[in-house]
């Protein structure tokens, strides 16, 4: 079957950009036009063109059909000029910083809400007279499941209507749904409402990386992504600290009111920042130009939308197809999910150890993550609020990885460039994951064997959180980057599948925490999890050594590369033709008066 040729999208001279250096979303669309149609057959479905929301500028699924676009006058196509101030890539650095801060803070609030809840689990059981630990733990499980489900829904919606409307509306709904939890009269009400609140809050997790890609060039995207990740990666650390002190002194309901206050600030920020999604902005620009000039022929390549039902069908099905057919997705989904899930199992929201007793009550109900309450509340008798401060070790480790990004970037860039490119191959980022794969079990085993007995200094288990937090953060950032770089325009689908598996495992494993720690105790339960992390260490090393061969064996990636090369050849021809036309224009302006025949002979057209 012949792969249909994509249009060349030649803009008028006043709007042309050098495709060799332009990294705007519109240029990236042109660069991958062939790949979008060719890869569709590799997926055995009608795939809507879509670009990564994280590593590359996102491609709207509202691409004008090829046959329709080719009937339009290319001279009236609306595109970004090189210095267009409305192009998000050209916004001032200080304003880009405000946007990254806004989405990082908002993501922090959404993630913080998942862990601040756990500090009030004991109080919830007492107030609502719930004896089953699993029922109360469902408040965490359903929240993480809501984040997974919401990401699959709100991500394609943002590619239909833009980032800002989704952010603003979803955060309002998120804040509204905090109120029923603060005034709840039953556990069932809390569990159900938290699920829908997470669906709304997932707008930040699903779309914030895309916003970073909208405004930052490829060269600095890893740095910007690391800065944004301060929020989501430290949310699980900040949550127990805030939730612990608030629950101890004001009660569990006030933990929800604090989230509502922070959510209100985040919502205001989402309404203040401007739209960053270039397809939406170009569509608006074309509409404005038609209105101002009265010329209806002005158009953008995003004017004609696919139906919402078709859009949802494609975006919801593709992640599942890739997750079960692509070897890279299969292994990395499992690896990242285990590391992420081990964080939940190592520090699950609730459990009980018969060997330890809660003051004034037999049988401990651990608030927040189990290992830290075992050590600091059960054995060392710290208060609920101060025990949350023990998570600062993990927070320091996370920040250490983020602050070392410039040094890590230099390590990655020292790798030999990929053939046919001036940038390192995707496997270069796996070198960092290899280091992280060793740090995670070191931190896990360190904590497991210094947490009890209480005669060991309290600083030792806290310090164990540093390598553990640093390793988890590095796995999250650089393993995800590997998926992004490997799948290019379909990286968003790869990440959606990974997010789903990660959230499902992270949401369900806490339910296994209580029996695990009851049966084995803190030392051996931590050892078991550390051993599991040791067993999966070979995965990043295998991909670092053989990742290029594995990518070449992928039918999807191979087809993408072939179509991209074909597109590059076509762009080169289009650029050559544009140069000839510009020479002709210069000749006419200079009064050379060349006839068509002499012009063709002179320039070999």
C-alpha positions, 0 to 999 in steps of 0.5 A: 500500500502506498503511503500518501504524500503529505503537503509541503506547507509552503508559506509565503515569503513573509511567513517562511521559517528556516526548517533547519532551525525552527522548533516551533510546533508548526514547523515540527508538524511539517517535519513529521507530516509523512510520519503521521500518515505512514505510522498509522498503518504500523498501528493498524488503525487510523491514527490521528497525527499527534506529537509528544506533549512532553518532549516535542511541541504537541501536534493538534489532532485538528489537522486539516485533511490532506486533500482539503489542505492541498486545495487551499492557497499556500500563500494565505496559510497563517503561520508563525513569523520568526520573531512573532511575539505571540509565539509562545517560544518567543515569550520573555524568559521571565514570563516563561518562568512564571508559567512553569512556576504556576503549573508546578505549584498547581501540580504540587497541590494536586499531588499533595492532596493525595498524601495529606489525606493519609495523615488523618486516616487514624482520625477518620477510622475513629470518627466514622467507626471504621474497623477495616484498614482496607476501606480507609486506604481506598481513599488513596487508591481511588485518588490515584485511579482517578489521576490515571483515568483523568489523564486519558480523558483530559489530555486529548481534550486539551489538544482539542480546545487548548491548555488554558480552558482545561486547566481553568475549568478542571481546577475549579471543579477540583476545588469544589470537590474538596468541600464535600470531603471537608464536610463528609459524614461517611467514608463512602462519601470521601472515597467517591468524591476523592476519585472525581476530584482526582479526575479533575486534578489530573489535568495538571499531571496530564497537560503540564509537561505539554505546556513546558514543551509549548514554551521551551526549545528542545535544548532547554526542555530537560532543564525546564521539565526538571524545574516543573517536576519540583512540584509533583515529585515533592508533593508526596513529601510536603503532603505528610508534613502539612497533613501531619501538623494540621491534623494534629492541631486542627483536625483532619477536616482542616487538612482539606480546607488547607488544600482548598486554599492552596487550590484556590491560589492554583486556580487563580494562576491558571486563569491568569496565564495565557494560552500556550498551545500553538495550534489553538493560537494559530487557529485564533490568528487565522480567524482574526486575520480573516476578520480584519482583512475581510479575506476569507482565504486565510487559513491555518492547518488546524481549522478543520476538526475531527469529531470529538468521538473519533478523537477520543477513540484514537487517543484512548486506544493507542496507549493500550495498543503500544503498551501491549505491542511495543517491547520498549513500552512493555519493559519500561512500563513495568520498571517505572511502575515497580519503582513507583509502586515500591515507593507506595509499598515501602511507605504505604498509607496504612498498616499495623505491626503487632510488635509495636504499640500506639500510645494509649491504644493497642495495635498501631494504625499508621498514618501516612507511609507505614515505614516512617510511622513505624520508626518515628511514631511507634518506636521513637514516639514522635508526634504526628506532625514531627514524624512528617518532617522525617520525609525531608530526606526523600525531598532532599534527594529529589531536589538533589537530582533536579539541581544537578540537571546541568551536570547530568545534561553534560554527562548525556551530551558527552555520548556520541551523536546518533547517526544522522543527527547532531544529538545523543541517542535516546539511550544516553539518558539511560546512563542516568537511570543505570545510576538511579537503579543502584541508588534506589535499593541502596536507600531501601536497604539502608532504611530497612536496617536502620529504622529499628531498633530505636537505639540507632540514631534517628538521623540514619533512617532519614538520611537513607531517604536521600539516595532513595529520593534521588534515585526515584526522581532520576528514574521518573525524569530520565526513563520517561525522557527515553520513552519520549525520545524513542517514540517522537510524535507518539511519545504522548501515547507511550507516556499515557500508557506508562502513567496508567500502569504506574497509577494503577500499581501505585494505587493498588499496592498500598492495599498489600502493605498491611499484610506484608508488614504485619507478616514480616516486620519493618526490617524484612519487609523493607529487605524484600522490597530492596531485593525486588529493586535489585532484581530489576537493575539489569533492565536499564543496563540492557537498554543502555547497551542494546537499546538502539537494536531494540528500537530498530526492531520496533515496526513502529519506530522503524516506520517513523524513521523511514517516513521522517527521512522521506519528509526531510527529502521533500522539505529539502526540495521545497526549500530549494524551490523556495530559494529559486523563487526568491532569486527570481524575485530579486532578479525582477526587482533588479530589472533583469527582466528574465523571460520564463524560458531564460529563467528556467535555463539560468536556474535549472528549474 
